[in-house]
Amino acid sequence: MSHTNDQIAGADCSRRGFMQAAAAGAGALLTAPVWAQDTKPPADDLHIAMIGPGSQGRNLLTKCLKIPGVRFVAICDVWPYHQRYAANILKKYDQPVTVYSDHREMLAQEKDLDAVIVATPDWVHAEHTVACLKAGKHVYCEKEMAHNLDACKQMVVTARETGKLLQIGHQRRSNPRYWHALKMIRKDKVLGQITHAYAQWNRAKRYDLGWPKDEVIETGTLEKLGYSSMDQFRNWRWYHKFSGGPMADLGSHQIDVFNWILDAKPKSVLASGGRDYYKDREWYDNVMAIYEYPVDGSTVRGFYQVLNTTSHGGYYETFMGDQGSMVISEDPRKGFVFRELDAKRRDWEDEAKTIETMGRDAIELKIGETLAPDGSRTPEAEKMLAESQKPVHQLHLENFFNAIRNGTPLSCPPEVAYETAVSVFAANEAVAQRLPADFKPEDFTV
Ligand SMILES: NC(=O)c1ccc[n+]([C@@H]2O[C@H](COP(=O)([O-])OP(=O)(O)OC[C@H]3O[C@@H](n4cnc5c(N)ncnc54)[C@H](O)[C@@H]3O)[C@@H](O)[C@H]2O)c1
């Protein structure tokens, strides 16, 4: 589901218009994800399972525990250490589960499962997701959708053929702060004509992941699973076989935001990268890419970098236009609007918090303050504000569970995630070939 400018055309940017927009809810104006809609508690809990309760799996698991009407009945993991860890957490929350080592056995045994969360390494996402969909389960699968485009395609096709829901874990698409940013950009046009975008994910030097010495999986079992060592099993992100590298791991979230906010798919990407620091790893540890997007008859260039040796500046996305710029991030401390000095002043700027940054005033982008600046927040604005306090992954899971219950739209269906995967994998290819990669419109469809 992508949202076109037509859906939000004809916006009234006056204060009155802004308040009306607030009353309607930014989400309603933009065909919001389901966090903005009322849902009734189901008569019965949804029965769910997770394949791969590792680091991110446990993050999702604890977020599910905050969501009413959802109950774990099974978990599956090939590592007994992680099986025990997750099962113990769930037991504490009165959700005893059956534990499996093989997802096929789980699907054969667990007849009344409604949905499965897949949080395994990227290279087995397609295997696990396709099996679950074919068994009649709805699936929430983590990003990157899969480790290559053929696997991603299989997931899209199987979701279509089975008619089951498939949500991919680009959780920014269920984040009210991003929806608010989208409204300001598309409807209120606070940036004017967007000319450039920039995003980065800079993170500090990483240390290899280890494992307790008494929790080693024996070599024969590892080999059957496709890994040659515990290092491969734990540090799969750095190997070509298991992952699309940092562009897929981190870049996919942010290139997804480029595609979403610009409401466009790239026409080309130039990129440079290398293994310049972690020389014993297979994937590039740093990539710098320039995407070109066709937007309203012009070209918008989006520069993206992912670095694994410095946390300088952290992670955020920036959209720059002839009237202003906006910084938005999953990190709630980052959300600013800069107005060009000669650009139209907005009424609501009076109430918004103004901060000084690099010698220039910026308006802080805060859900609530900018939605209902006079302090008399509408119920809808209150609801958005409350929603924006929730952990980001919880919002995306809620969107998924609400889609199962109420048939409301998913924030990140497989077709959308496929477009992101096409955009991201091409940057890896451009690095390898040392040539720009051009896209054809049909590259983005399955
Ligand atoms: N959306 C986000 O913000 C976000 C953040 C972090 C990670 N992720 C994604 O979550 C996924 C997991 O990442 P992680 O960091 O938790 O990795 P991890 O290695 O900590 O966890 C993976 C889990 O899968 C298990 N596993 C491996 N192969 C399996 C198989 N064949 N069958 C069953 N279980 C298997 C492992 O034992 C482990 O418990 C990845 O796709 C990653 O990209 C998403």
The ligand as an SDF file (V2000), in Angstrom:
LIG
                    3D

 44 48  0  0  0  0  0  0  0  0999 V2000
   12.9970   -4.5620   12.6840 N   0  0  0  0  0  0  0  0  0  0  0  0
   14.0570   -4.3340   13.4370 C   0  0  0  0  0  0  0  0  0  0  0  0
   14.2180   -3.2560   14.0020 O   0  0  0  0  0  0  0  0  0  0  0  0
   15.0760   -5.4350   13.6070 C   0  0  0  0  0  0  0  0  0  0  0  0
   16.0990   -5.2830   14.5560 C   0  0  0  0  0  0  0  0  0  0  0  0
   17.0140   -6.3280   14.7080 C   0  0  0  0  0  0  0  0  0  0  0  0
   16.9160   -7.4750   13.9240 C   0  0  0  0  0  0  0  0  0  0  0  0
   15.9320   -7.5790   13.0000 N   0  0  0  0  0  0  0  0  0  0  0  0
   15.7960   -8.7990   12.1620 C   0  0  0  0  0  0  0  0  0  0  0  0
   15.4000   -9.8770   13.0220 O   0  0  0  0  0  0  0  0  0  0  0  0
   15.9410  -11.1090   12.5130 C   0  0  0  0  0  0  0  0  0  0  0  0
   16.7350  -11.8110   13.6250 C   0  0  0  0  0  0  0  0  0  0  0  0
   17.8330  -11.0150   13.9830 O   0  0  0  0  0  0  0  0  0  0  0  0
   18.5490  -11.2310   15.3990 P   0  0  0  0  0  0  0  0  0  0  0  0
   19.4830  -10.1310   15.5930 O   0  0  0  0  0  0  0  0  0  0  0  0
   17.5310  -11.4830   16.4320 O   0  0  0  0  0  0  0  0  0  0  0  0
   19.3620  -12.5990   15.1370 O   0  0  0  0  0  0  0  0  0  0  0  0
   19.6940  -13.7130   16.1960 P   0  0  0  0  0  0  0  0  0  0  0  0
   20.7770  -14.5390   15.5930 O   0  0  0  0  0  0  0  0  0  0  0  0
   19.8870  -13.1430   17.5510 O   0  0  0  0  0  0  0  0  0  0  0  0
   18.3480  -14.5870   16.2670 O   0  0  0  0  0  0  0  0  0  0  0  0
   17.9940  -15.5280   15.2910 C   0  0  0  0  0  0  0  0  0  0  0  0
   17.3210  -16.6990   15.9970 C   0  0  0  0  0  0  0  0  0  0  0  0
   16.9250  -17.6530   15.0070 O   0  0  0  0  0  0  0  0  0  0  0  0
   17.3350  -18.9470   15.4190 C   0  0  0  0  0  0  0  0  0  0  0  0
   17.4930  -19.7600   14.2030 N   0  0  0  0  0  0  0  0  0  0  0  0
   18.4920  -19.7520   13.2930 C   0  0  0  0  0  0  0  0  0  0  0  0
   18.2200  -20.6070   12.2930 N   0  0  0  0  0  0  0  0  0  0  0  0
   17.0150  -21.1830   12.5870 C   0  0  0  0  0  0  0  0  0  0  0  0
   16.1980  -22.1480   11.9420 C   0  0  0  0  0  0  0  0  0  0  0  0
   16.5630  -22.7150   10.7810 N   0  0  0  0  0  0  0  0  0  0  0  0
   15.0140  -22.4900   12.5390 N   0  0  0  0  0  0  0  0  0  0  0  0
   14.6320  -21.9350   13.7200 C   0  0  0  0  0  0  0  0  0  0  0  0
   15.3740  -21.0230   14.3760 N   0  0  0  0  0  0  0  0  0  0  0  0
   16.5430  -20.6430   13.8090 C   0  0  0  0  0  0  0  0  0  0  0  0
   18.6070  -18.7100   16.2100 C   0  0  0  0  0  0  0  0  0  0  0  0
   18.8970  -19.7710   17.0860 O   0  0  0  0  0  0  0  0  0  0  0  0
   18.2620  -17.4440   16.9540 C   0  0  0  0  0  0  0  0  0  0  0  0
   17.5740  -17.7260   18.1510 O   0  0  0  0  0  0  0  0  0  0  0  0
   16.7770  -10.7350   11.3050 C   0  0  0  0  0  0  0  0  0  0  0  0
   16.0380  -10.9120   10.1370 O   0  0  0  0  0  0  0  0  0  0  0  0
   17.0850   -9.2560   11.5180 C   0  0  0  0  0  0  0  0  0  0  0  0
   17.3320   -8.5590   10.3290 O   0  0  0  0  0  0  0  0  0  0  0  0
   15.0050   -6.5910   12.8500 C   0  0  0  0  0  0  0  0  0  0  0  0
  1  2  1  0
  2  3  2  0
  2  4  1  0
  4  5  1  0
  4 44  2  0
  5  6  2  0
  6  7  1  0
  7  8  2  0
  8  9  1  0
  8 44  1  0
  9 10  1  0
  9 42  1  0
 10 11  1  0
 11 12  1  0
 11 40  1  0
 12 13  1  0
 13 14  1  0
 14 15  2  0
 14 16  1  0
 14 17  1  0
 17 18  1  0
 18 19  2  0
 18 20  1  0
 18 21  1  0
 21 22  1  0
 22 23  1  0
 23 24  1  0
 23 38  1  0
 24 25  1  0
 25 26  1  0
 25 36  1  0
 26 27  1  0
 26 35  1  0
 27 28  2  0
 28 29  1  0
 29 30  1  0
 29 35  2  0
 30 31  1  0
 30 32  2  0
 32 33  1  0
 33 34  2  0
 34 35  1  0
 36 37  1  0
 36 38  1  0
 38 39  1  0
 40 41  1  0
 40 42  1  0
 42 43  1  0
M  CHG  2   8   1  16  -1
M  END
$$$$
